[in-house]
Each structure stands twice: as C-alpha cells, then as structure tokens.
C-alpha cells in the first residue's frame, strides 16, 4: 500500500510555488531534453520516496548508495591525504622553540649598539 505524502512536504511545495510561472512544452522534443537537471533530481526523489512500492524503493536506494560510494572513491583518489604522515608533520611543526637566555648586561650592550648604529 502506498504511503501518504507528509503534510510538511505539501506545505513546502505550496509555500515555494510560483503561480505566475509560464511553461512551454515543445512536443517535437523528448521531455527529458527539456527538463533542468535539478528538476530531474526532484522528480526522481518524489518518485523514490512517495510513489514507488517498497521493493522498487529499496532497489533505488541501493543504486543511490552505490553511486555515492563511487563518487566518494573518486574524490578520495583525487584528494589523497595521508593522515598519519600529516599528523606527524603537524606534531613536528608545533614543537616548542628553544629560547636561549643571554646575560642581562650583554642584552643592554646589544641594545645600546643598535641605538648608536642608527
């Protein structure tokens, strides 16, 4: 049995619709060629979540998950980051710097030399 469309979804569509929108359909061209990519995605999500039966929904979800995994592997290969080595590099960069303390009278002499050089 088909699930009912939630009222929140219906309200979302009602609130965001454009009553003055004029659409034109060219019947000589296939309808798929006239739709924006975003429109195709929205229609497919409506079909998957609200119109198809449970078996078909599970198949479509499996296809979507496989597509997401494929995209993630492509992105991982494209932006390969070795996190273990990166962590070691960051730890080495954040090591404290050793500050050598000089004698106080040598600091005063160096300060006076800097002033006289100007």
C-alpha positions as CSV (number, residue, x, y, z in Angstrom):
1,X,0.0,0.0,0.0
2,X,1.3,3.5,-0.9
3,X,2.4,5.8,1.9
4,X,0.7,9.2,2.2
5,X,2.7,12.2,1.3
6,X,3.5,14.1,4.5
7,X,1.7,17.4,5.0
8,X,5.0,19.2,5.6
9,X,6.1,18.3,2.1
10,X,2.9,19.5,0.6
11,X,3.2,22.8,2.6
12,X,6.8,23.2,1.4
13,X,5.6,22.9,-2.2
14,X,2.7,25.3,-1.6
15,X,4.9,27.9,0.0
16,X,7.5,27.8,-2.7
17,X,5.4,27.6,-5.8
18,X,5.3,30.3,-8.4
19,X,1.7,30.9,-9.6
20,X,2.8,33.3,-12.4
21,X,5.3,30.8,-14.0
22,X,4.5,30.2,-17.7
23,X,5.9,27.0,-19.0
24,X,6.1,25.9,-22.6
25,X,6.4,22.4,-23.8
26,X,7.8,21.6,-27.2
27,X,6.2,18.3,-28.2
28,X,8.6,17.7,-31.0
29,X,11.5,17.3,-28.5
30,X,11.7,14.5,-25.9
31,X,10.6,15.7,-22.5
32,X,13.9,14.6,-20.9
33,X,15.7,17.1,-23.0
34,X,13.6,20.0,-21.8
35,X,14.0,19.4,-18.1
36,X,16.7,21.0,-16.0
37,X,19.0,18.6,-14.1
38,X,17.6,19.9,-10.8
39,X,14.0,19.2,-11.9
40,X,15.0,15.6,-12.8
41,X,16.5,15.1,-9.4
42,X,13.5,16.5,-7.6
43,X,11.1,14.3,-9.7
44,X,13.2,11.2,-9.1
45,X,13.3,11.9,-5.3
46,X,9.5,12.3,-5.3
47,X,9.1,9.1,-7.2
48,X,11.5,7.2,-5.0
49,X,10.2,8.4,-1.6
50,X,6.5,8.7,-2.2
51,X,5.2,7.0,-5.4
52,X,7.0,3.7,-5.9
53,X,6.5,0.5,-4.0
54,X,8.8,-0.8,-1.2
55,X,10.8,-3.2,-3.4
56,X,11.5,-0.6,-6.1
57,X,12.4,2.0,-3.4
58,X,15.0,-0.4,-1.9
59,X,16.5,-1.0,-5.3
60,X,16.7,2.7,-6.0
61,X,18.2,3.4,-2.6
62,X,20.8,0.7,-3.3
63,X,21.6,2.3,-6.6
64,X,21.9,5.7,-4.9
65,X,24.2,4.3,-2.2
66,X,26.4,2.7,-4.9
67,X,26.6,6.0,-6.8
68,X,27.6,7.9,-3.6
69,X,30.3,5.3,-2.9
70,X,31.7,5.6,-6.4
71,X,31.8,9.4,-6.1
72,X,33.5,9.2,-2.7
73,X,36.2,6.9,-4.0
74,X,36.8,9.3,-7.0
75,X,37.1,12.2,-4.6
76,X,39.4,10.2,-2.2
77,X,41.7,9.4,-5.1
78,X,41.6,12.9,-6.4
79,X,42.4,14.5,-3.0
80,X,44.6,11.8,-1.4
81,X,45.8,12.8,2.0
82,X,48.0,10.6,4.2
83,X,46.5,11.4,7.6
84,X,49.1,9.5,9.6
85,X,52.1,11.4,8.0
86,X,50.1,14.7,8.1
87,X,49.6,14.2,11.8
88,X,53.3,13.6,12.4
89,X,54.1,16.8,10.3
90,X,51.7,18.8,12.4
91,X,53.2,17.5,15.6
92,X,56.7,18.3,14.5
93,X,55.7,21.9,13.5
94,X,54.2,22.5,16.9
95,X,57.3,21.6,18.9
96,X,58.3,24.3,21.4
97,X,61.1,26.6,20.2
98,X,64.1,26.7,22.4
99,X,64.9,30.2,23.5
100,X,68.4,31.0,24.6
101,X,68.7,33.4,27.5
102,X,71.6,35.7,27.4
103,X,73.2,37.6,30.2
104,X,71.4,40.8,31.2
105,X,74.4,43.1,30.7
106,X,75.0,41.6,27.2
107,X,71.5,42.5,26.2
108,X,71.9,46.0,27.4
109,X,75.2,46.4,25.4
110,X,73.5,45.0,22.3
111,X,70.6,47.4,22.8
112,X,72.9,50.4,23.0
113,X,74.8,49.2,19.9
114,X,71.6,49.1,18.0
115,X,70.7,52.6,19.0
116,X,74.1,54.0,18.1
117,X,74.1,52.4,14.7
118,X,71.0,54.4,13.6
